[in-house]
Amino acid sequence: MGYPETLEVLARLHVDARFRQAWLQDAHAAMAPYALTPREREGLAGADANVVERAGRMLDGHRLSRVHEHLPWADPAVRPGLLPVLKDFLQDALPELLNREEAIAFCRYLEAAPRGTLPAYMADLARCERLRIALAWGLEPMSGPSHFESFQYPVTELLAALAQPGWPEVPVRPTRVEFLKVPLLPAVLVRA
């Protein structure tokens, strides 16, 4: 009972889209699992719903910009079917601390299962991008200056084609990709 629970509810209202939606529908039911005093419960339930919703939208927008920073192709304005997947990601995954970790989390989300109407190559594309970011920052081990990975699709051609709007048509073509670490920089060169 008390301050820690109150802080947890406030934090979840800010970062947890599902909790925020539940709170907007029925604040008392959403807070039922918390050991709050009646005064704390009433105070939290009395928060302005518009402010809570606005703060949530601001965080969601910030998270999307963090993903887009590392995955410039992840722009729902030019990628049909991506917006609902991004919205689901925001609800299913809690925010990460760093921008690169947010992008890696989105890649893992895309790798885990087919999403909406996205192309079949999405898991390969996401794995390639996750490895590019993680290897660049030393978050995945490299046995030498290069790391090799096999993909079902020609991911390097896909990445180049994603400079244009829409989703490119790409046939299955097994491709081996080399990730070459750039010394002293958080970067890798990706080449087939």
N, CA and C atoms as an extended XYZ file, in Angstrom:
576
Properties=species:S:1:pos:R:3:atomname:S:1:resname:S:1:resid:I:1 pbc="F F F"
N         0.843       -1.169        0.000 N   MET     1
C         0.000        0.000        0.000 CA  MET     1
C         0.890        1.234        0.000 C   MET     1
N         0.624        2.180       -0.891 N   GLY     2
C         1.324        3.427       -0.812 CA  GLY     2
C         2.072        3.861       -2.044 C   GLY     2
N         3.131        4.559       -1.766 N   TYR     3
C         3.893        5.255       -2.787 CA  TYR     3
C         4.409        4.349       -3.915 C   TYR     3
N         5.034        3.203       -3.640 N   PRO     4
C         5.538        2.365       -4.744 CA  PRO     4
C         4.423        1.917       -5.704 C   PRO     4
N         3.263        1.551       -5.166 N   GLU     5
C         2.157        1.131       -6.022 CA  GLU     5
C         1.628        2.297       -6.854 C   GLU     5
N         1.552        3.465       -6.228 N   THR     6
C         1.104        4.659       -6.950 CA  THR     6
C         2.054        4.957       -8.104 C   THR     6
N         3.353        4.889       -7.850 N   LEU     7
C         4.334        5.121       -8.912 CA  LEU     7
C         4.214        4.086      -10.020 C   LEU     7
N         3.967        2.836       -9.651 N   GLU     8
C         3.833        1.792      -10.669 CA  GLU     8
C         2.621        2.048      -11.563 C   GLU     8
N         1.504        2.437      -10.969 N   VAL     9
C         0.312        2.747      -11.767 CA  VAL     9
C         0.607        3.915      -12.709 C   VAL     9
N         1.244        4.966      -12.189 N   LEU    10
C         1.580        6.120      -13.035 CA  LEU    10
C         2.517        5.724      -14.173 C   LEU    10
N         3.510        4.912      -13.860 N   ALA    11
C         4.446        4.469      -14.891 CA  ALA    11
C         3.731        3.632      -15.946 C   ALA    11
N         2.889        2.727      -15.501 N   ARG    12
C         2.173        1.876      -16.467 CA  ARG    12
C         1.218        2.697      -17.324 C   ARG    12
N         0.608        3.723      -16.758 N   LEU    13
C        -0.253        4.589      -17.564 CA  LEU    13
C         0.550        5.243      -18.685 C   LEU    13
N         1.791        5.525      -18.406 N   HIS    14
C         2.632        6.192      -19.393 CA  HIS    14
C         3.184        5.228      -20.437 C   HIS    14
N         3.643        4.036      -20.024 N   VAL    15
C         4.383        3.162      -20.954 CA  VAL    15
C         3.634        1.929      -21.431 C   VAL    15
N         2.575        1.530      -20.767 N   ASP    16
C         1.888        0.277      -21.091 CA  ASP    16
C         0.548        0.593      -21.772 C   ASP    16
N         0.524        0.456      -23.094 N   ALA    17
C        -0.660        0.838      -23.866 CA  ALA    17
C        -1.892        0.024      -23.472 C   ALA    17
N        -1.715       -1.261      -23.195 N   ARG    18
C        -2.865       -2.100      -22.808 CA  ARG    18
C        -3.427       -1.657      -21.444 C   ARG    18
N        -2.538       -1.397      -20.490 N   PHE    19
C        -2.988       -0.931      -19.181 CA  PHE    19
C        -3.679        0.419      -19.300 C   PHE    19
N        -3.094        1.295      -20.109 N   ARG    20
C        -3.677        2.628      -20.300 CA  ARG    20
C        -5.088        2.504      -20.882 C   ARG    20
N        -5.272        1.628      -21.868 N   GLN    21
C        -6.598        1.435      -22.461 CA  GLN    21
C        -7.578        0.877      -21.436 C   GLN    21
N        -7.108       -0.085      -20.633 N   ALA    22
C        -7.969       -0.646      -19.578 CA  ALA    22
C        -8.346        0.433      -18.571 C   ALA    22
N        -7.387        1.284      -18.209 N   TRP    23
C        -7.644        2.369      -17.265 CA  TRP    23
C        -8.657        3.365      -17.843 C   TRP    23
N        -8.527        3.674      -19.127 N   LEU    24
C        -9.454        4.613      -19.756 CA  LEU    24
C       -10.879        4.051      -19.783 C   LEU    24
N       -11.006        2.725      -19.904 N   GLN    25
C       -12.336        2.108      -19.913 CA  GLN    25
C       -12.914        1.990      -18.507 C   GLN    25
N       -12.083        1.578      -17.533 N   ASP    26
C       -12.546        1.425      -16.152 CA  ASP    26
C       -11.337        1.508      -15.226 C   ASP    26
N       -11.063        2.701      -14.740 N   ALA    27
C        -9.860        2.942      -13.937 CA  ALA    27
C        -9.817        2.062      -12.695 C   ALA    27
N       -10.930        1.929      -12.002 N   HIS    28
C       -10.944        1.140      -10.765 CA  HIS    28
C       -10.647       -0.328      -11.036 C   HIS    28
N       -11.214       -0.877      -12.097 N   ALA    29
C       -10.951       -2.282      -12.437 CA  ALA    29
C        -9.485       -2.469      -12.839 C   ALA    29
N        -8.929       -1.529      -13.586 N   ALA    30
C        -7.529       -1.639      -14.015 CA  ALA    30
C        -6.578       -1.598      -12.829 C   ALA    30
N        -6.935       -0.831      -11.799 N   MET    31
C        -6.056       -0.692      -10.632 CA  MET    31
C        -6.353       -1.715       -9.542 C   MET    31
N        -7.339       -2.579       -9.737 N   ALA    32
C        -7.737       -3.559       -8.715 CA  ALA    32
C        -6.575       -4.403       -8.186 C   ALA    32
N        -5.618       -4.843       -9.024 N   PRO    33
C        -4.534       -5.676       -8.496 CA  PRO    33
C        -3.563       -4.936       -7.564 C   PRO    33
N        -3.652       -3.628       -7.507 N   TYR    34
C        -2.707       -2.844       -6.714 CA  TYR    34
C        -3.233       -2.578       -5.311 C   TYR    34
N        -2.341       -2.663       -4.346 N   ALA    35
C        -2.687       -2.405       -2.941 CA  ALA    35
C        -2.616       -0.900       -2.680 C   ALA    35
N        -3.630       -0.197       -3.140 N   LEU    36
C        -3.701        1.253       -2.988 CA  LEU    36
C        -4.687        1.604       -1.880 C   LEU    36
N        -4.419        2.716       -1.225 N   THR    37
C        -5.398        3.205       -0.249 CA  THR    37
C        -6.584        3.765       -1.036 C   THR    37
N        -7.742        3.882       -0.402 N   PRO    38
C        -8.895        4.480       -1.104 CA  PRO    38
C        -8.577        5.879       -1.643 C   PRO    38
N        -7.827        6.643       -0.882 N   ARG    39
C        -7.470        7.997       -1.329 CA  ARG    39
C        -6.579        7.943       -2.577 C   ARG    39
N        -5.577        7.052       -2.577 N   GLU    40
C        -4.701        6.906       -3.746 CA  GLU    40
C        -5.506        6.428       -4.956 C   GLU    40
N        -6.368        5.458       -4.730 N   ARG    41
C        -7.191        4.903       -5.806 CA  ARG    41
C        -8.070        5.997       -6.429 C   ARG    41
N        -8.711        6.803       -5.593 N   GLU    42
C        -9.570        7.884       -6.092 CA  GLU    42
C        -8.747        8.954       -6.809 C   GLU    42
N        -7.587        9.256       -6.247 N   GLY    43
C        -6.724       10.258       -6.886 CA  GLY    43
C        -6.271        9.816       -8.266 C   GLY    43
N        -5.852        8.574       -8.385 N   LEU    44
C        -5.415        8.055       -9.684 CA  LEU    44
C        -6.585        7.922      -10.654 C   LEU    44
N        -7.733        7.483      -10.152 N   ALA    45
C        -8.907        7.342      -11.018 CA  ALA    45
C        -9.401        8.707      -11.499 C   ALA    45
N        -9.117        9.750      -10.729 N   GLY    46
C        -9.569       11.087      -11.076 CA  GLY    46
C        -8.651       11.838      -12.022 C   GLY    46
N        -7.564       11.217      -12.425 N   ALA    47
C        -6.662       11.884      -13.380 CA  ALA    47
C        -7.408       12.184      -14.671 C   ALA    47
N        -7.044       13.261      -15.305 N   ASP    48
C        -7.691       13.678      -16.548 CA  ASP    48
C        -7.387       12.668      -17.650 C   ASP    48
N        -8.438       12.021      -18.158 N   ALA    49
C        -8.266       10.987      -19.192 CA  ALA    49
C        -7.604       11.554      -20.444 C   ALA    49
N        -7.895       12.805      -20.794 N   ASN    50
C        -7.279       13.418      -21.983 CA  ASN    50
C        -5.767       13.551      -21.809 C   ASN    50
N        -5.345       13.913      -20.611 N   VAL    51
C        -3.910       14.062      -20.344 CA  VAL    51
C        -3.233       12.695      -20.391 C   VAL    51
N        -3.869       11.684      -19.806 N   VAL    52
C        -3.301       10.328      -19.830 CA  VAL    52
C        -3.186        9.830      -21.266 C   VAL    52
N        -4.232       10.034      -22.044 N   GLU    53
C        -4.216        9.592      -23.436 CA  GLU    53
C        -3.161       10.348      -24.249 C   GLU    53
N        -3.053       11.646      -24.030 N   ARG    54
C        -2.059       12.462      -24.747 CA  ARG    54
C        -0.640       12.026      -24.396 C   ARG    54
N        -0.386       11.783      -23.110 N   ALA    55
C         0.948       11.326      -22.695 CA  ALA    55
C         1.275        9.977      -23.334 C   ALA    55
N         0.284        9.104      -23.412 N   GLY    56
C         0.493        7.808      -24.057 CA  GLY    56
C         0.795        7.949      -25.529 C   GLY    56
N         0.062        8.815      -26.218 N   ARG    57
C         0.322        9.040      -27.652 CA  ARG    57
C         1.709        9.626      -27.864 C   ARG    57
N         2.121       10.527      -26.960 N   MET    58
C         3.464       11.114      -27.083 CA  MET    58
C         4.526       10.028      -26.945 C   MET    58
N         4.365        9.133      -25.974 N   LEU    59
C         5.338        8.060      -25.806 CA  LEU    59
C         5.325        7.137      -27.011 C   LEU    59
N         4.142        6.788      -27.498 N   ASP    60
C         4.055        5.922      -28.670 CA  ASP    60
C         4.765        6.563      -29.863 C   ASP    60
N         4.536        7.853      -30.069 N   GLY    61
C         5.208        8.562      -31.164 CA  GLY    61
C         6.717        8.574      -30.985 C   GLY    61
N         7.149        8.759      -29.749 N   HIS    62
C         8.586        8.750      -29.465 CA  HIS    62
C         9.171        7.371      -29.760 C   HIS    62
N         8.479        6.325      -29.348 N   ARG    63
C         8.970        4.961      -29.599 CA  ARG    63
C         9.053        4.677      -31.095 C   ARG    63
N         8.052        5.116      -31.855 N   LEU    64
C         8.082        4.893      -33.298 CA  LEU    64
C         9.252        5.627      -33.939 C   LEU    64
N         9.540        6.831      -33.474 N   SER    65
C        10.680        7.569      -34.038 CA  SER    65
C        11.999        6.883      -33.689 C   SER    65
N        12.063        6.236      -32.524 N   ARG    66
C        13.274        5.503      -32.137 CA  ARG    66
C        13.479        4.297      -33.046 C   ARG    66
N        12.391        3.611      -33.386 N   VAL    67
C        12.488        2.485      -34.319 CA  VAL    67
C        12.924        3.002      -35.688 C   VAL    67
N        12.276        4.064      -36.145 N   HIS    68
C        12.559        4.622      -37.470 CA  HIS    68
C        14.000        5.131      -37.585 C   HIS    68
N        14.583        5.582      -36.490 N   GLU    69
C        15.972        6.053      -36.512 CA  GLU    69
C        16.914        4.949      -36.998 C   GLU    69
N        16.678        3.724      -36.572 N   HIS    70
C        17.559        2.611      -36.941 CA  HIS    70
C        17.021        1.789      -38.109 C   HIS    70
N        15.732        1.897      -38.385 N   LEU    71
C        15.102        1.156      -39.475 CA  LEU    71
C        14.322        2.143      -40.344 C   LEU    71
N        15.022        2.904      -41.184 N   PRO    72
C        14.345        3.970      -41.937 CA  PRO    72
C        13.226        3.459      -42.840 C   PRO    72
N        13.267        2.197      -43.229 N   TRP    73
C        12.206        1.638      -44.066 CA  TRP    73
C        10.907        1.422      -43.273 C   TRP    73
N        10.962        1.465      -41.935 N   ALA    74
C         9.789        1.206      -41.095 CA  ALA    74
C         8.930        2.461      -40.973 C   ALA    74
N         8.484        2.965      -42.108 N   ASP    75
C         7.672        4.177      -42.170 CA  ASP    75
C         6.274        3.807      -42.647 C   ASP    75
N         5.285        3.839      -41.751 N   PRO    76
C         3.939        3.407      -42.148 CA  PRO    76
C         3.306        4.281      -43.233 C   PRO    76
N         3.844        5.485      -43.447 N   ALA    77
C         3.296        6.357      -44.485 CA  ALA    77
C         3.578        5.811      -45.882 C   ALA    77
N         4.624        5.000      -46.029 N   VAL    78
C         4.985        4.473      -47.355 CA  VAL    78
C         4.993        2.947      -47.412 C   VAL    78
N         4.619        2.292      -46.307 N   ARG    79
C         4.615        0.824      -46.248 CA  ARG    79
C         3.217        0.326      -45.901 C   ARG    79
N         2.454       -0.117      -46.892 N   PRO    80
C         1.100       -0.605      -46.636 CA  PRO    80
C         1.088       -1.745      -45.610 C   PRO    80
N         0.164       -1.660      -44.679 N   GLY    81
C        -0.005       -2.714      -43.682 CA  GLY    81
C         0.926       -2.624      -42.493 C   GLY    81
N         1.855       -1.685      -42.486 N   LEU    82
C         2.813       -1.595      -41.389 CA  LEU    82
C         2.227       -0.912      -40.150 C   LEU    82
N         1.325        0.038      -40.329 N   LEU    83
C         0.799        0.779      -39.181 CA  LEU    83
C         0.121       -0.132      -38.144 C   LEU    83
N        -0.763       -1.059      -38.539 N   PRO    84
C        -1.361       -1.922      -37.514 CA  PRO    84
C        -0.329       -2.797      -36.801 C   PRO    84
N         0.706       -3.200      -37.504 N   VAL    85
C         1.758       -4.011      -36.891 CA  VAL    85
C         2.536       -3.178      -35.871 C   VAL    85
N         2.842       -1.942      -36.219 N   LEU    86
C         3.522       -1.052      -35.280 CA  LEU    86
C         2.662       -0.797      -34.048 C   LEU    86
N         1.365       -0.592      -34.246 N   LYS    87
C         0.469       -0.372      -33.106 CA  LYS    87
C         0.423       -1.602      -32.200 C   LYS    87
N         0.386       -2.785      -32.797 N   ASP    88
C         0.405       -4.022      -31.999 CA  ASP    88
C         1.713       -4.143      -31.224 C   ASP    88
N         2.822       -3.794      -31.880 N   PHE    89
C         4.127       -3.832      -31.213 CA  PHE    89
C         4.125       -2.926      -29.987 C   PHE    89
N         3.586       -1.724      -30.137 N   LEU    90
C         3.551       -0.776      -29.016 CA  LEU    90
C         2.742       -1.327      -27.851 C   LEU    90
N         1.711       -2.110      -28.152 N   GLN    91
C         0.898       -2.689      -27.087 CA  GLN    91
C         1.528       -3.947      -26.504 C   GLN    91
N         2.192       -4.731      -27.341 N   ASP    92
C         2.711       -6.028      -26.894 CA  ASP    92
C         4.075       -5.952      -26.221 C   ASP    92
N         4.854       -4.946      -26.530 N   ALA    93
C         6.227       -4.855      -26.006 CA  ALA    93
C         6.393       -3.572      -25.198 C   ALA    93
N         6.944       -3.709      -24.016 N   LEU    94
C         7.230       -2.524      -23.205 CA  LEU    94
C         8.401       -1.758      -23.803 C   LEU    94
N         8.503       -0.457      -23.547 N   PRO    95
C         9.588        0.343      -24.112 CA  PRO    95
C        10.962       -0.134      -23.650 C   PRO    95
N        11.926        0.045      -24.511 N   GLU    96
C        13.316       -0.251      -24.196 CA  GLU    96
C        14.013        1.042      -23.802 C   GLU    96
N        15.156        0.899      -23.151 N   LEU    97
C        15.869        2.066      -22.649 CA  LEU    97
C        16.521        2.872      -23.769 C   LEU    97
N        17.197        2.189      -24.686 N   LEU    98
C        17.945        2.872      -25.742 CA  LEU    98
C        17.264        2.717      -27.094 C   LEU    98
N        17.497        3.675      -27.983 N   ASN    99
C        16.903        3.649      -29.319 CA  ASN    99
C        17.234        2.357      -30.049 C   ASN    99
N        18.496        1.950      -30.028 N   ARG   100
C        18.891        0.732      -30.748 CA  ARG   100
C        18.190       -0.487      -30.168 C   ARG   100
N        17.978       -0.510      -28.852 N   GLU   101
C        17.287       -1.641      -28.233 CA  GLU   101
C        15.815       -1.670      -28.636 C   GLU   101
N        15.218       -0.504      -28.817 N   GLU   102
C        13.824       -0.437      -29.285 CA  GLU   102
C        13.735       -1.001      -30.698 C   GLU   102
N        14.690       -0.636      -31.560 N   ALA   103
C        14.707       -1.151      -32.933 CA  ALA   103
C        14.946       -2.662      -32.942 C   ALA   103
N        15.845       -3.147      -32.108 N   ILE   104
C        16.103       -4.585      -32.012 CA  ILE   104
C        14.854       -5.310      -31.522 C   ILE   104
N        14.153       -4.739      -30.556 N   ALA   105
C        12.923       -5.352      -30.045 CA  ALA   105
C        11.868       -5.437      -31.147 C   ALA   105
N        11.762       -4.398      -31.975 N   PHE   106
C        10.812       -4.438      -33.084 CA  PHE   106
C        11.205       -5.512      -34.087 C   PHE   106
N        12.492       -5.635      -34.371 N   CYS   107
C        12.957       -6.689      -35.280 CA  CYS   107
C        12.610       -8.068      -34.726 C   CYS   107
N        12.870       -8.283      -33.454 N   ARG   108
C        12.518       -9.573      -32.828 CA  ARG   108
C        11.008       -9.824      -32.908 C   ARG   108
N        10.238       -8.784      -32.759 N   TYR   109
C         8.787       -8.890      -32.858 CA  TYR   109
C         8.396       -9.357      -34.262 C   TYR   109
N         9.018       -8.786      -35.280 N   LEU   110
C         8.732       -9.178      -36.659 CA  LEU   110
C         9.231      -10.591      -36.959 C   LEU   110
N        10.341      -10.979      -36.352 N   GLU   111
C        10.892      -12.315      -36.569 CA  GLU   111
C        10.033      -13.410      -35.933 C   GLU   111
N         9.364      -13.090      -34.841 N   ALA   112
C         8.684      -14.100      -34.028 CA  ALA   112
C         7.523      -14.783      -34.736 C   ALA   112
N         6.799      -14.060      -35.577 N   ALA   113
C         5.623      -14.632      -36.226 CA  ALA   113
C         5.216      -13.751      -37.404 C   ALA   113
N         4.509      -14.308      -38.369 N   PRO   114
C         3.984      -13.461      -39.454 CA  PRO   114
C         3.065      -12.388      -38.862 C   PRO   114
N         3.146      -11.198      -39.395 N   ARG   115
C         2.382      -10.067      -38.863 CA  ARG   115
C         1.496       -9.462      -39.940 C   ARG   115
N         0.204       -9.486      -39.711 N   GLY   116
C        -0.735       -8.830      -40.609 CA  GLY   116
C        -0.551       -9.245      -42.051 C   GLY   116
N        -0.519       -8.245      -42.915 N   THR   117
C        -0.391       -8.489      -44.351 CA  THR   117
C         1.027       -8.207      -44.846 C   THR   117
N         1.985       -8.208      -43.955 N   LEU   118
C         3.358       -7.909      -44.360 CA  LEU   118
C         3.908       -9.041      -45.227 C   LEU   118
N         4.868       -8.720      -46.096 N   PRO   119
C         5.419       -9.733      -47.001 CA  PRO   119
C         6.077      -10.897      -46.252 C   PRO   119
N         6.160      -12.026      -46.947 N   ALA   120
C         6.732      -13.244      -46.357 CA  ALA   120
C         8.204      -13.067      -45.979 C   ALA   120
N         8.881      -12.153      -46.630 N   TYR   121
C        10.308      -11.964      -46.352 CA  TYR   121
C        10.572      -11.118      -45.106 C   TYR   121
N         9.531      -10.680      -44.435 N   MET   122
C         9.711       -9.756      -43.306 CA  MET   122
C        10.594      -10.333      -42.203 C   MET   122
N        10.443      -11.619      -41.884 N   ALA   123
C        11.268      -12.206      -40.819 CA  ALA   123
C        12.746      -12.171      -41.191 C   ALA   123
N        13.071      -12.473      -42.442 N   ASP   124
C        14.467      -12.408      -42.892 CA  ASP   124
C        14.995      -10.979      -42.842 C   ASP   124
N        14.199      -10.047      -43.323 N   LEU   125
C        14.596       -8.638      -43.312 CA  LEU   125
C        14.840       -8.170      -41.884 C   LEU   125
N        13.937       -8.515      -40.982 N   ALA   126
C        14.067       -8.107      -39.581 CA  ALA   126
C        15.300       -8.744      -38.936 C   ALA   126
N        15.562      -10.016      -39.231 N   ARG   127
C        16.740      -10.681      -38.663 CA  ARG   127
C        18.022      -10.018      -39.171 C   ARG   127
N        18.057       -9.691      -40.459 N   CYS   128
C        19.226       -9.011      -41.024 CA  CYS   128
C        19.454       -7.667      -40.334 C   CYS   128
N        18.388       -6.908      -40.167 N   GLU   129
C        18.507       -5.597      -39.537 CA  GLU   129
C        18.883       -5.715      -38.063 C   GLU   129
N        18.291       -6.684      -37.360 N   ARG   130
C        18.637       -6.902      -35.944 CA  ARG   130
C        20.120       -7.232      -35.817 C   ARG   130
N        20.610       -8.105      -36.679 N   LEU   131
C        22.029       -8.466      -36.631 CA  LEU   131
C        22.916       -7.270      -36.961 C   LEU   131
N        22.504       -6.475      -37.946 N   ARG   132
C        23.296       -5.291      -38.321 CA  ARG   132
C        23.463       -4.373      -37.118 C   ARG   132
N        22.381       -4.097      -36.423 N   ILE   133
C        22.434       -3.193      -35.273 CA  ILE   133
C        23.210       -3.834      -34.119 C   ILE   133
N        22.866       -5.074      -33.797 N   ALA   134
C        23.482       -5.747      -32.645 CA  ALA   134
C        24.977       -5.981      -32.852 C   ALA   134
N        25.376       -6.379      -34.042 N   LEU   135
C        26.805       -6.599      -34.302 CA  LEU   135
C        27.569       -5.277      -34.295 C   LEU   135
N        26.962       -4.241      -34.819 N   ALA   136
C        27.619       -2.927      -34.839 CA  ALA   136
C        27.924       -2.443      -33.428 C   ALA   136
N        26.997       -2.687      -32.503 N   TRP   137
C        27.153       -2.201      -31.137 CA  TRP   137
C        27.762       -3.235      -30.194 C   TRP   137
N        28.183       -4.368      -30.728 N   GLY   138
C        28.810       -5.387      -29.888 CA  GLY   138
C        27.833       -6.120      -28.993 C   GLY   138
N        26.569       -6.149      -29.377 N   LEU   139
C        25.543       -6.824      -28.581 CA  LEU   139
C        25.393       -8.296      -28.957 C   LEU   139
N        25.989       -8.689      -30.073 N   GLU   140
C        26.037      -10.092      -30.521 CA  GLU   140
C        27.518      -10.430      -30.697 C   GLU   140
N        27.891      -11.652      -30.339 N   PRO   141
C        29.311      -12.015      -30.463 CA  PRO   141
C        29.741      -12.199      -31.918 C   PRO   141
N        30.977      -11.802      -32.176 N   MET   142
C        31.611      -12.030      -33.484 CA  MET   142
C        32.913      -12.760      -33.218 C   MET   142
N        33.147      -13.830      -33.964 N   SER   143
C        34.372      -14.604      -33.763 CA  SER   143
C        35.570      -13.963      -34.457 C   SER   143
N        35.347      -13.032      -35.312 N   GLY   144
C        36.418      -12.338      -36.029 CA  GLY   144
C        35.872      -11.027      -36.555 C   GLY   144
N        36.506      -10.468      -37.575 N   PRO   145
C        36.016       -9.192      -38.112 CA  PRO   145
C        34.740       -9.348      -38.951 C   PRO   145
N        34.386      -10.606      -39.300 N   SER   146
C        33.196      -10.859      -40.113 CA  SER   146
C        32.278      -11.872      -39.438 C   SER   146
N        31.006      -11.729      -39.752 N   HIS   147
C        29.995      -12.684      -39.303 CA  HIS   147
C        29.158      -13.028      -40.534 C   HIS   147
N        28.934      -14.314      -40.776 N   PHE   148
C        28.161      -14.743      -41.933 CA  PHE   148
C        26.829      -15.322      -41.483 C   PHE   148
N        25.798      -15.045      -42.261 N   GLU   149
C        24.446      -15.516      -41.965 CA  GLU   149
C        23.763      -15.872      -43.276 C   GLU   149
N        22.944      -16.915      -43.250 N   SER   150
C        22.185      -17.330      -44.434 CA  SER   150
C        20.728      -16.911      -44.283 C   SER   150
N        20.161      -16.476      -45.402 N   PHE   151
C        18.775      -16.021      -45.450 CA  PHE   151
C        18.057      -16.696      -46.617 C   PHE   151
N        16.746      -16.818      -46.521 N   GLN   152
C        15.949      -17.385      -47.615 CA  GLN   152
C        15.769      -16.380      -48.750 C   GLN   152
N        15.798      -15.105      -48.410 N   TYR   153
C        15.555      -14.042      -49.385 CA  TYR   153
C        16.813      -13.200      -49.568 C   TYR   153
N        16.942      -12.534      -50.718 N   PRO   154
C        18.094      -11.653      -50.960 CA  PRO   154
C        17.938      -10.335      -50.189 C   PRO   154
N        18.274      -10.367      -48.903 N   VAL   155
C        17.990       -9.230      -48.022 CA  VAL   155
C        18.750       -7.967      -48.415 C   VAL   155
N        19.939       -8.094      -48.972 N   THR   156
C        20.662       -6.880      -49.365 CA  THR   156
C        19.947       -6.186      -50.529 C   THR   156
N        19.395       -6.965      -51.445 N   GLU   157
C        18.607       -6.372      -52.538 CA  GLU   157
C        17.314       -5.761      -51.996 C   GLU   157
N        16.731       -6.431      -51.027 N   LEU   158
C        15.515       -5.906      -50.390 CA  LEU   158
C        15.779       -4.552      -49.755 C   LEU   158
N        16.864       -4.469      -49.004 N   LEU   159
C        17.186       -3.205      -48.331 CA  LEU   159
C        17.367       -2.078      -49.341 C   LEU   159
N        18.006       -2.371      -50.461 N   ALA   160
C        18.188       -1.349      -51.496 CA  ALA   160
C        16.837       -0.963      -52.111 C   ALA   160
N        15.976       -1.954      -52.350 N   ALA   161
C        14.667       -1.691      -52.959 CA  ALA   161
C        13.744       -0.921      -52.021 C   ALA   161
N        13.979       -1.002      -50.726 N   LEU   162
C        13.116       -0.304      -49.766 CA  LEU   162
C        13.358        1.204      -49.742 C   LEU   162
N        14.254        1.684      -50.588 N   ALA   163
C        14.413        3.131      -50.736 CA  ALA   163
C        13.176        3.727      -51.417 C   ALA   163
N        12.418        2.869      -52.102 N   GLN   164
C        11.186        3.284      -52.774 CA  GLN   164
C         9.985        2.930      -51.903 C   GLN   164
N         8.866        3.632      -52.058 N   PRO   165
C         7.666        3.305      -51.278 CA  PRO   165
C         7.119        1.919      -51.623 C   PRO   165
N         6.327        1.371      -50.726 N   GLY   166
C         5.701        0.074      -50.945 CA  GLY   166
C         6.619       -1.067      -50.543 C   GLY   166
N         6.153       -2.265      -50.809 N   TRP   167
C         6.932       -3.472      -50.516 CA  TRP   167
C         7.375       -4.080      -51.833 C   TRP   167
N         8.675       -4.232      -52.062 N   PRO   168
C         9.135       -4.810      -53.325 CA  PRO   168
C         8.754       -6.285      -53.432 C   PRO   168
N         8.532       -6.722      -54.655 N   GLU   169
C         8.298       -8.144      -54.931 CA  GLU   169
C         9.661       -8.806      -55.050 C   GLU   169
N         9.901       -9.800      -54.202 N   VAL   170
C        11.198      -10.477      -54.208 CA  VAL   170
C        10.954      -11.978      -54.086 C   VAL   170
N        11.484      -12.764      -55.026 N   PRO   171
C        11.312      -14.215      -54.934 CA  PRO   171
C        12.261      -14.811      -53.896 C   PRO   171
N        11.927      -16.002      -53.444 N   VAL   172
C        12.829      -16.732      -52.552 CA  VAL   172
C        14.116      -17.005      -53.322 C   VAL   172
N        15.237      -16.626      -52.731 N   ARG   173
C        16.550      -16.917      -53.318 CA  ARG   173
C        17.550      -16.956      -52.177 C   ARG   173
N        17.941      -18.147      -51.762 N   PRO   174
C        18.882      -18.235      -50.640 CA  PRO   174
C        20.101      -17.345      -50.860 C   PRO   174
N        20.440      -16.613      -49.811 N   THR   175
C        21.524      -15.636      -49.888 CA  THR   175
C        22.364      -15.725      -48.621 C   THR   175
N        23.658      -15.706      -48.803 N   ARG   176
C        24.574      -15.658      -47.665 CA  ARG   176
C        25.080      -14.222      -47.547 C   ARG   176
N        24.996      -13.693      -46.341 N   VAL   177
C        25.345      -12.286      -46.122 CA  VAL   177
C        26.515      -12.207      -45.154 C   VAL   177
N        27.431      -11.298      -45.469 N   GLU   178
C        28.558      -11.034      -44.577 CA  GLU   178
C        28.316       -9.709      -43.868 C   GLU   178
N        28.498       -9.727      -42.556 N   PHE   179
C        28.466       -8.520      -41.745 CA  PHE   179
C        29.909       -8.243      -41.347 C   PHE   179
N        30.487       -7.191      -41.883 N   LEU   180
C        31.890       -6.851      -41.661 CA  LEU   180
C        31.965       -5.684      -40.684 C   LEU   180
N        32.562       -5.916      -39.524 N   LYS   181
C        32.653       -4.891      -38.476 CA  LYS   181
C        33.603       -3.780      -38.892 C   LYS   181
N        33.153       -2.540      -38.734 N   VAL   182
C        33.995       -1.372      -38.987 CA  VAL   182
C        34.786       -1.103      -37.708 C   VAL   182
N        36.116       -1.141      -37.775 N   PRO   183
C        36.914       -0.941      -36.553 CA  PRO   183
C        36.644        0.409      -35.897 C   PRO   183
N        36.567        0.395      -34.588 N   LEU   184
C        36.443        1.575      -33.737 CA  LEU   184
C        35.146        2.371      -33.909 C   LEU   184
N        34.193        1.840      -34.662 N   LEU   185
C        32.914        2.526      -34.849 CA  LEU   185
C        31.781        1.561      -34.576 C   LEU   185
N        30.641        2.063      -34.099 N   PRO   186
C        29.478        1.187      -33.954 CA  PRO   186
C        28.777        1.021      -35.307 C   PRO   186
N        29.440        0.294      -36.223 N   ALA   187
C        28.898        0.116      -37.575 CA  ALA   187
C        29.391       -1.200      -38.156 C   ALA   187
N        28.602       -1.738      -39.073 N   VAL   188
C        29.009       -2.897      -39.853 CA  VAL   188
C        28.642       -2.636      -41.306 C   VAL   188
N        29.412       -3.240      -42.206 N   LEU   189
C        29.068       -3.234      -43.623 CA  LEU   189
C        28.330       -4.538      -43.895 C   LEU   189
N        27.244       -4.452      -44.640 N   VAL   190
C        26.450       -5.633      -44.953 CA  VAL   190
C        26.589       -5.872      -46.437 C   VAL   190
N        27.044       -7.084      -46.805 N   ARG   191
C        27.162       -7.388      -48.240 CA  ARG   191
C        26.898       -8.865      -48.477 C   ARG   191
N        26.325       -9.112      -49.662 N   ALA   192
C        26.009      -10.494      -50.034 CA  ALA   192
C        27.202      -11.094      -50.761 C   ALA   192
